[in-house]
Amino acid sequence: MRTRLRYLTPLVALVAAGTVAAAPAATAQGVAPAPAAPAAAEVPPAQENPAPLGANDWSCKPTAKHPRPVILLHGFSAPSAGHWSAFSPYLKANGYCVFSITYGSIRLPVVDLLGGFKPIEYSAEQLAMFVDKVRAATGVSTVDLVGHSEGGIMPRYYLKNLGGASKVDNFVAWAPPNHGTSLSGLYELAKQIPGFDEALLPTVCEVCTQLVTDSPFIKELNSPTETVGNVHYTVLTSKYDVLVTPIETSYLDGPNVDNISVQDVNPKATPGHITMAFSPTVFAITNKALSRN
C-alpha cells in the first residue's frame, strides 16, 4: 500500500554554495550529454576511507534484532565521512552493522575527496562491488540501503540493472531526485554563463546532466515501472527542502513504497535538504523503516 505522508543529501552545499551547484538543475534540452560510463571492468572499487564514526567495522556481525547490515550512500559532492558523521554513529549505537563508501569520487587541488561526480552507471558498479563485499564479510544474503539526495537515486540503477533487487531488502531514500530536479531554477540562471552547458557542466560533473528533469536517464530509470522486485522503498521528504522541488517529485509509485513527509510525522521538524542528515526525526523514521524484517 502506498503511503502519502511526506522527507537529498547534499547535492551538496552545492559545492560550497556555488561552482557546480546549479548543474543538476539542467533542463535536458540543449545540454551536451555526459561522457559514457566506463565498462564495469574499468570501474575501480569505491573509496572506503575515511569512513564516518561507527562505519566499516569488518568484524561486525548482524544480530537477530538487526539481521541486515546497512550501507550508507552520500549525496552529490559529499565525502562519506562528513555526510554521515551523525547518522552513522546513531545507527551503530542502536546495534546495526554500518558500512559506507564515497562513490563516484574525484580529487581537486584544494579538496582531497569529493563524491558523486561520476555517471550513475559508474557509481552503481561501485555500489554493486561493495554490496557483495559486505555480504561476504557479514555472512548475509541481503543488505539494507540508506541514501541521501543523489545517494537516494543512484541505488535504483543498481537495483534495476545490476541485479541488486535480489540483494537488498529495504531501501530508504532521503529527498532523492527520482523524477529529476531543476534545483528551483538555478540551472536556468547558470545557463546565462557562456559555454557553461557545453564545456563546464559535462566536464566537471558527469552526473549532473543525468539528474535533470526529463533527462534520458530519468526517463529510462522510471520505465516501465519505478520500483523493482521485492525491495521495500521508503522515500522521505521535507517541505523545507528548496533544492529538490517540488518535493513530490521525490515520491515513487509502486506496490512496496512508503512516501513520507517528515512534517506529517513531526510538524515541528524543520530539516532542509542538507540538514536532513542531522535530523532526529529523519533518524527515527529511518530506524523504523530499517526495523522491518
C-alpha positions as CSV (number, residue, x, y, z in Angstrom):
1,M,0.0,0.0,0.0
2,R,1.3,3.4,-0.9
3,T,1.5,5.9,2.0
4,R,1.2,9.6,1.2
5,L,2.8,11.1,4.2
6,R,5.9,13.4,3.3
7,Y,11.0,13.7,3.7
8,L,18.6,14.5,-0.7
9,T,21.9,14.7,0.7
10,P,23.9,17.5,-0.2
11,L,23.6,17.9,-4.0
12,V,25.7,19.3,-1.6
13,A,26.0,22.7,-0.3
14,L,26.0,22.8,-3.9
15,V,29.7,22.6,-4.0
16,A,30.0,25.1,-1.2
17,A,27.1,27.1,-2.4
18,G,28.4,27.7,-5.8
19,T,30.5,26.3,-8.5
20,V,28.8,23.3,-9.9
21,A,26.0,23.8,-7.6
22,A,23.5,24.7,-10.2
23,A,24.5,21.9,-12.5
24,P,21.9,19.3,-11.6
25,A,19.3,21.8,-12.3
26,A,19.8,21.5,-16.0
27,T,17.0,21.0,-18.4
28,A,17.6,18.1,-20.7
29,Q,17.3,20.3,-23.8
30,G,20.4,21.8,-25.3
31,V,22.8,20.1,-22.8
32,A,25.7,18.2,-24.1
33,P,25.4,14.6,-22.8
34,A,27.7,13.4,-20.1
35,P,30.5,11.1,-21.3
36,A,29.5,7.4,-21.3
37,A,30.3,5.5,-18.2
38,P,33.3,3.1,-18.5
39,A,32.7,-0.6,-18.8
40,A,32.3,-2.4,-15.5
41,A,35.8,-3.9,-15.7
42,E,37.3,-0.4,-15.8
43,V,35.5,0.8,-12.7
44,P,37.7,0.8,-9.5
45,P,36.3,0.0,-6.1
46,A,34.8,3.0,-4.2
47,Q,36.7,4.8,-1.5
48,E,36.1,3.2,1.9
49,N,38.2,5.6,3.9
50,P,37.9,7.9,5.6
51,A,34.7,6.4,7.0
52,P,32.3,8.1,9.4
53,L,32.4,7.1,13.0
54,G,30.8,3.7,13.5
55,A,31.1,2.5,9.9
56,N,33.2,-0.1,8.2
57,D,33.8,-2.4,11.1
58,W,34.5,-5.5,9.1
59,S,34.3,-7.7,12.3
60,C,30.7,-6.7,12.9
61,K,28.1,-9.4,12.7
62,P,24.3,-8.7,12.3
63,T,22.1,-9.7,15.2
64,A,18.6,-11.2,15.4
65,K,17.3,-7.7,16.1
66,H,19.1,-6.1,13.2
67,P,19.8,-9.0,10.8
68,R,21.0,-7.0,7.9
69,P,24.0,-4.6,7.6
70,V,23.1,-1.1,6.5
71,I,25.1,0.7,3.7
72,L,25.0,4.5,3.7
73,L,25.2,6.4,0.4
74,H,26.0,10.1,0.4
75,G,24.8,12.9,-1.8
76,F,26.4,14.9,-4.6
77,S,29.9,16.3,-3.8
78,A,29.9,14.9,-0.3
79,P,32.5,12.7,1.2
80,S,31.0,9.9,3.2
81,A,32.8,10.7,6.4
82,G,31.3,14.2,6.7
83,H,27.9,13.4,5.3
84,W,27.2,10.5,7.8
85,S,29.0,12.0,10.8
86,A,25.8,12.0,12.8
87,F,23.7,9.2,11.4
88,S,26.4,6.5,11.2
89,P,27.2,6.6,15.0
90,Y,23.4,6.8,15.6
91,L,22.9,3.5,13.8
92,K,25.9,1.9,15.4
93,A,24.7,2.9,18.9
94,N,21.4,1.2,18.0
95,G,23.1,-2.1,17.3
96,Y,23.4,-2.0,13.5
97,C,26.4,-3.1,11.4
98,V,27.1,0.1,9.4
99,F,29.1,0.4,6.2
100,S,29.8,3.3,3.9
101,I,31.7,4.4,0.7
102,T,32.5,7.5,-1.1
103,Y,31.4,6.6,-4.7
104,G,32.0,8.4,-8.0
105,S,34.8,10.4,-6.4
106,I,37.1,13.0,-7.8
107,R,40.1,14.8,-6.3
108,L,40.7,18.5,-6.6
109,P,43.8,20.6,-5.7
110,V,42.2,22.1,-2.7
111,V,39.8,19.2,-1.7
112,D,41.1,15.7,-1.2
113,L,38.0,13.8,-2.0
114,L,34.5,14.6,-3.3
115,G,31.9,12.0,-4.2
116,G,29.1,11.6,-6.6
117,F,30.6,13.3,-9.7
118,K,30.8,10.3,-12.0
119,P,27.9,9.0,-14.1
120,I,25.3,7.0,-12.2
121,E,26.3,3.8,-14.0
122,Y,29.9,4.1,-12.8
123,S,28.8,4.7,-9.2
124,A,26.3,1.9,-9.3
125,E,29.0,-0.5,-10.4
126,Q,31.0,0.6,-7.3
127,L,28.0,0.0,-5.1
128,A,27.5,-3.5,-6.6
129,M,31.1,-4.4,-5.7
130,F,30.7,-3.0,-2.2
131,V,27.4,-4.8,-1.5
132,D,29.0,-8.1,-2.4
133,K,32.0,-7.3,-0.2
134,V,29.7,-6.5,2.8
135,R,27.6,-9.6,2.2
136,A,30.6,-11.8,2.1
137,A,32.2,-10.3,5.3
138,T,29.0,-10.4,7.3
139,G,27.6,-13.7,6.1
140,V,24.2,-12.3,5.0
141,S,22.3,-12.7,1.7
142,T,20.7,-9.3,1.8
143,V,21.5,-5.8,3.0
144,D,19.6,-2.5,3.6
145,L,20.5,0.8,1.9
146,V,20.1,4.4,3.1
147,G,20.8,7.1,0.6
148,H,20.5,10.9,0.7
149,S,19.9,13.1,-2.4
150,E,22.0,11.6,-5.3
151,G,22.5,8.6,-2.9
152,G,18.8,8.1,-2.9
153,I,18.5,7.7,-6.7
154,M,21.8,6.0,-7.7
155,P,21.0,2.7,-6.0
156,R,17.8,2.5,-8.1
157,Y,20.0,1.9,-11.1
158,Y,21.8,-0.9,-9.2
159,L,18.5,-2.4,-8.2
160,K,17.1,-2.3,-11.7
161,N,20.0,-3.1,-13.9
162,L,22.8,-4.7,-11.9
163,G,21.0,-7.5,-10.1
164,G,20.7,-5.6,-6.8
165,A,17.0,-6.3,-6.2
166,S,17.8,-9.8,-5.0
167,K,20.4,-8.5,-2.6
168,V,18.5,-5.6,-0.9
169,D,15.5,-5.8,1.5
170,N,14.9,-2.1,2.5
171,F,15.9,1.0,0.6
172,V,15.4,4.3,2.5
173,A,15.9,7.4,0.4
174,W,16.1,10.9,1.8
175,A,14.9,13.6,-0.7
176,P,16.0,11.8,-3.9
177,P,15.6,13.4,-7.3
178,N,13.6,10.4,-8.5
179,H,11.9,12.4,-11.3
180,G,14.8,14.8,-11.9
181,T,15.2,18.3,-10.4
182,S,15.6,21.8,-11.6
183,L,17.0,22.9,-8.3
184,S,14.5,25.7,-8.1
185,G,15.6,27.1,-11.5
186,L,19.2,27.7,-10.5
187,Y,20.4,25.9,-13.7
188,E,18.4,28.3,-15.8
189,L,20.4,31.1,-14.2
190,A,23.7,29.3,-14.7
191,K,22.9,28.8,-18.4
192,Q,23.4,32.5,-18.9
193,I,27.2,31.9,-18.5
194,P,28.6,31.4,-22.0
195,G,29.8,27.9,-22.5
196,F,28.5,26.5,-19.3
197,D,26.4,23.8,-20.8
198,E,28.8,22.6,-23.5
199,A,32.0,22.8,-21.5
200,L,31.9,23.2,-17.8
201,L,28.9,21.1,-16.9
202,P,29.7,17.8,-18.6
203,T,33.4,18.1,-17.9
204,V,33.3,18.8,-14.2
205,C,30.2,17.0,-13.3
206,E,29.4,14.0,-15.4
207,V,26.4,13.0,-13.4
208,C,24.7,16.4,-13.5
209,T,23.0,16.1,-16.9
210,Q,21.6,12.8,-15.8
211,L,19.7,14.2,-12.8
212,V,17.7,16.9,-14.5
213,T,14.0,16.7,-15.1
214,D,13.1,14.7,-18.2
215,S,16.7,13.7,-19.0
216,P,17.0,10.4,-20.9
217,F,18.5,8.8,-17.8
218,I,15.5,9.7,-15.7
219,K,13.0,8.6,-18.3
220,E,14.7,5.2,-18.7
221,L,15.1,4.6,-14.9
222,N,11.4,5.2,-14.3
223,S,10.2,3.0,-17.2
224,P,8.3,0.8,-17.3
225,T,8.0,0.8,-13.5
226,E,9.6,2.9,-10.8
227,T,10.2,0.0,-8.4
228,V,11.6,-3.5,-8.9
229,G,11.5,-6.9,-7.2
230,N,10.5,-7.3,-3.6
231,V,12.6,-4.3,-2.3
232,H,10.7,-2.1,0.1
233,Y,11.2,1.5,-0.7
234,T,10.8,4.3,1.9
235,V,11.1,7.9,0.5
236,L,11.4,10.8,3.0
237,T,10.9,14.5,2.1
238,S,10.7,17.8,3.9
239,K,8.7,20.8,3.0
240,Y,11.7,22.9,3.8
241,D,13.8,21.3,1.0
242,V,14.5,24.0,-1.6
243,L,16.9,22.0,-3.8
244,V,14.7,19.1,-5.0
245,T,11.5,20.8,-5.9
246,P,8.6,20.3,-5.9
247,I,9.3,17.8,-3.1
248,E,6.6,15.5,-4.5
249,T,8.9,14.7,-7.4
250,S,10.9,12.5,-4.9
251,Y,8.0,10.1,-4.4
252,L,7.8,6.8,-6.1
253,D,4.8,4.8,-7.4
254,G,4.9,1.1,-6.6
255,P,3.4,-1.7,-4.6
256,N,6.2,-1.6,-1.9
257,V,6.5,2.1,-1.3
258,D,6.1,4.4,1.7
259,N,6.2,8.1,0.7
260,I,6.7,10.0,3.9
261,S,6.8,13.7,4.7
262,V,8.8,14.5,7.8
263,Q,6.2,17.1,8.8
264,D,3.4,14.6,8.7
265,V,5.3,12.6,11.4
266,N,6.5,15.6,13.3
267,P,5.1,19.0,12.4
268,K,7.8,20.8,14.4
269,A,10.6,19.2,12.4
270,T,12.3,21.7,10.1
271,P,15.1,20.0,8.2
272,G,16.1,21.4,4.9
273,H,17.7,19.4,2.1
274,I,21.2,19.2,3.6
275,T,20.2,19.1,7.2
276,M,18.1,16.0,6.8
277,A,21.4,14.3,7.5
278,F,21.3,15.7,11.1
279,S,17.5,15.5,11.9
280,P,16.4,13.3,14.8
281,T,13.0,12.9,13.2
282,V,14.6,11.7,10.0
283,F,16.7,9.3,12.0
284,A,13.7,7.9,13.9
285,I,11.7,7.4,10.7
286,T,14.6,5.6,9.1
287,N,15.2,3.4,12.1
288,K,11.6,2.3,12.0
289,A,11.9,1.5,8.3
290,L,15.1,-0.5,8.7
291,S,13.5,-2.5,11.5
292,R,11.1,-4.0,9.0
293,N,12.1,-7.7,8.9
